Amino acid sequence: MSANVKSSNELKIVYQGATVSDLAVMFDMSANEINRRIVGKVAPCGVESKVPRYRVRDAAPYLCNVVFDPEEFIRNLSPAKLPAALQDAFWKGQLSRQKFEKDKGDLWSTRHVVETLAEVAKTIRMTVMMFLDTLDQETNLSDKQREIVRNLSDGLLRMLHKDLVEQFKDYVPPPDEHGRPMKEEDEPIMVIERSEEHFDDGFGDD
């Protein structure tokens, strides 16, 4: 019996419309909230015993709590789908935003990042190059210990160079930078080649 009643009520909602009480159950709101949202905005599709009924499809847009972010929506549109009237204003706004973030120091160009990391890499390279000399001044190293320190230092510099190349392998420098994209087969600029007979660390004979 209850199943038939339920089926009858559902059919009535589909074909004759939903009452405010029906909508309150469907959208988990109070009847007062339903009235506040739709009265005067959604026209009843019928009246039964002085109780208005509304098409669910007409009332739903006013009852669904949809969070719409127009900026996110426009950003995800392809240029071809972006309304012509909005294209100029939107992209000017994006450029102004980028300039604001750049002036604050929150937005760095790829070139700036590359230059900064290159300076850091130079500092690391010079420090690592001094490991063996510093240890020689502080303590007496055996030939085996010197070989271990040398291999560790060279390995660190090779790894650093490889990681930098990998991170910026797709970076194409601007024409005025007089450069080209970094490649793995490029000569490692930070690898130190040493020999037992002579090693020039760049700081003079002493």
C-alpha positions in Angstrom: 0.0 0.0 0.0 2.7 2.5 1.0 4.7 1.6 -2.2 1.6 2.5 -4.3 1.1 5.7 -2.4 4.7 6.6 -2.9 4.6 5.8 -6.6 1.4 7.9 -7.0 3.0 10.9 -5.3 6.1 10.7 -7.4 4.0 10.6 -10.6 2.1 13.6 -9.4 5.3 15.5 -8.9 6.5 14.5 -12.4 3.3 15.3 -14.2 1.6 18.0 -12.1 4.5 19.6 -10.3 5.9 19.6 -6.8 4.5 21.4 -3.8 6.6 23.6 -1.5 6.6 20.6 1.0 7.8 18.3 -1.8 10.6 20.7 -2.7 11.6 21.0 0.9 12.1 17.3 1.2 13.9 17.0 -2.2 16.4 19.8 -1.5 16.7 19.4 2.2 15.5 22.8 3.1 12.7 24.3 5.2 9.5 25.3 3.6 10.2 28.9 4.5 13.5 28.8 2.7 11.8 27.3 -0.4 9.2 30.1 -0.4 11.9 32.7 0.0 13.8 31.5 -3.0 11.1 30.8 -5.5 8.0 32.9 -4.7 7.7 35.7 -7.2 10.5 34.1 -9.3 9.1 30.8 -10.4 5.6 30.7 -11.8 3.4 27.8 -10.5 2.5 25.2 -13.1 -0.8 24.4 -11.4 -2.8 24.7 -8.2 -4.4 21.8 -6.3 -6.7 22.6 -3.3 -5.2 26.1 -3.2 -1.7 24.6 -2.9 0.6 25.8 -5.8 2.7 23.3 -7.6 6.0 24.0 -9.4 7.9 22.2 -12.1 11.1 20.9 -10.5 13.1 22.0 -13.5 11.9 25.6 -13.0 12.5 25.7 -9.3 15.8 23.8 -9.2 18.1 26.6 -10.4 16.9 28.7 -7.5 17.4 25.9 -5.0 20.7 24.4 -5.9 23.6 25.9 -4.1 26.0 26.0 -7.0 29.2 27.9 -6.5 30.1 29.5 -9.8 33.5 31.0 -10.4 33.3 33.1 -13.6 37.1 33.6 -13.6 37.8 29.9 -13.5 35.1 29.3 -16.1 36.6 31.8 -18.5 40.1 30.7 -17.9 39.2 27.1 -18.9 37.6 28.3 -22.2 39.6 28.1 -25.3 40.3 31.4 -27.1 37.8 30.5 -29.8 35.0 30.0 -27.2 35.7 33.1 -25.1 33.1 35.8 -25.9 34.7 38.5 -28.1 33.4 41.2 -25.8 35.3 39.7 -22.8 38.6 38.7 -24.5 40.2 42.1 -24.4 39.1 43.0 -20.8 39.9 39.6 -19.4 43.5 39.3 -20.8 44.2 42.9 -19.9 43.2 42.0 -16.4 45.4 38.9 -16.4 48.4 41.0 -17.6 47.8 43.6 -14.9 47.6 40.8 -12.3 50.9 39.4 -13.5 52.6 42.8 -13.4 51.3 43.3 -9.8 52.6 39.9 -8.7 55.9 40.5 -10.5 56.3 43.9 -8.8 55.7 42.2 -5.4 58.4 39.7 -6.2 55.9 36.7 -6.2 56.2 36.1 -9.9 59.5 35.3 -11.5 60.3 34.8 -15.2 61.9 31.6 -16.3 65.0 33.5 -17.3 65.2 35.0 -13.8 64.9 31.6 -12.2 67.6 30.1 -14.5 70.0 33.0 -13.7 69.4 32.7 -10.0 69.9 28.9 -10.0 73.1 29.3 -12.1 74.5 31.7 -9.5 73.6 29.3 -6.7 75.2 26.4 -8.7 78.4 28.4 -9.1 78.6 29.0 -5.3 78.0 25.2 -4.7 80.6 24.3 -7.3 83.3 26.5 -5.7 82.5 25.2 -2.2 82.7 21.6 -3.3 86.0 22.2 -5.2 87.5 23.3 -1.9 86.5 20.2 0.1 89.7 18.3 -0.6 92.0 21.3 0.0 90.3 22.1 3.2 90.5 18.6 4.5 94.2 18.5 3.5 94.8 21.6 5.6 92.9 20.2 8.6 94.1 16.6 8.7 96.4 14.1 7.0 94.5 12.1 4.4 95.5 8.8 3.0 95.5 8.2 -0.7 92.3 6.1 -0.3 90.6 8.9 1.6 91.6 11.5 -0.9 90.1 9.3 -3.7 86.8 8.9 -1.8 86.5 12.6 -1.2 87.3 13.3 -4.9 84.7 10.8 -6.1 82.0 12.1 -3.8 82.7 15.7 -4.9 82.7 14.9 -8.6 79.6 12.8 -8.2 77.7 15.6 -6.4 78.6 18.1 -9.1 77.6 15.7 -11.9 74.3 15.0 -10.2 73.6 18.8 -9.7 74.4 19.5 -13.4 72.2 16.6 -14.6 69.2 17.8 -12.4 69.5 21.4 -13.6 69.6 20.2 -17.3 66.6 18.0 -16.7 64.6 20.8 -15.0 65.1 23.3 -17.8 65.4 20.9 -20.8 62.4 22.6 -22.5 63.5 26.2 -21.7 64.1 28.2 -24.8 66.1 31.4 -24.0 65.1 34.7 -25.6 67.1 35.8 -28.6 69.1 38.5 -26.7 70.3 35.8 -24.2 72.7 34.4 -26.9 72.0 30.9 -25.7 70.0 27.7 -26.6 68.1 25.1 -24.7 70.2 23.0 -22.3 70.8 19.4 -23.4 72.0 16.4 -21.5 74.8 15.9 -24.0 76.2 19.4 -23.3 79.6 19.5 -21.7 79.0 19.5 -17.9 80.0 22.9 -16.8 80.3 21.9 -13.2 82.1 18.6 -13.4 85.7 18.8 -12.0 88.3 16.7 -13.8 91.4 16.2 -11.5 94.6 14.3 -12.0 97.2 13.3 -9.4 100.0 15.2 -11.2 98.3 18.6 -11.4 95.0 20.1 -10.6 94.3 23.8 -11.2 91.6 25.0 -8.9 91.6 28.5 -10.4 93.0 30.1 -7.3 96.7 30.3 -8.4 99.7 28.1 -7.7 99.6 28.5 -4.0 
